[in-house]
Amino acid sequence: LAPEKWGYARGSFRTLIILSGQDMIAPIEQDIQMTDCMNVHSLPNLITIFRLILVLPFLLFLLNGDSKIAFYLFLAAGISDAVDGCLARQFKWTSRLGAFLDPIADKLLLMGSFIGLAYLDQIPIWLAAIVIARDVIIVLGAIAYVRVVKHIDFVPSLISKVNTVCQVLLVFLFLEQYSFFPLPTMLSQLMILTVVVTTLWSLADYIWVWGRRAYERAS
């Protein structure tokens, strides 16, 4: 792989990490080594891998009508995310592998949830389209940024983190509604509106901040 192409690919990987709106971001400057998975401090990585594995059965149960099992799998994934993040921060058990996999697992779970809920007519299709389009636009923008500037060093904005929390909460509430009890109409509409606003706001923030930086560095 040519050095300049490796730079583009590396920038795209780091962008995927940013999309989760988390602050556990580390440049993937070296090859991920298997030793990250094999030491005593690798528990957060193992929990992240467990969460990544949960994505497929979660979607299968959701789409096959086993909504209660899907709900509990999503809940387990959410708890595991909180646990591995707490361990990583409390005991400094961080690694390049964890920084790479953790946000990817979160993003796959969220995107799969929105697609599944839209397919089941639990949320509007246009809402899922907005959420997914936001991520696609940011990835494409990051690739363009790397081509122009040759370096990428994204930092998740506050609105991006808020957007992630809102998306998780919406998925949780609508899974609960699909599996157990209906939500109050006002609450469901408020959650949809909140996710739309924060998604578009975070997208606009990325475009403004990083578009301006690209223009300044290219000038």
Buried (B, 14 or more C-beta within 10 A) or exposed (E): EEEEEEBBEBBBBBBBBBBBBBEBBBBBEEEBEEEBBEEEBBBBBEBBBBBBEBBEEBBBBBBEEBBBBBBBBBEBBBEBBEBBBEBBEEEEBBBBBBBBBBBBBBBBBBBBBBBBBBBBEBBEEEBBEBBBEBBEEBBEBBBBBBEEBEEBEBEBBEBBBBBBEBBBEBBBBBBBBBBEEEBEEEEBEEBBEBBBBBBEBBBEBBEEEBEEBBEEEEE
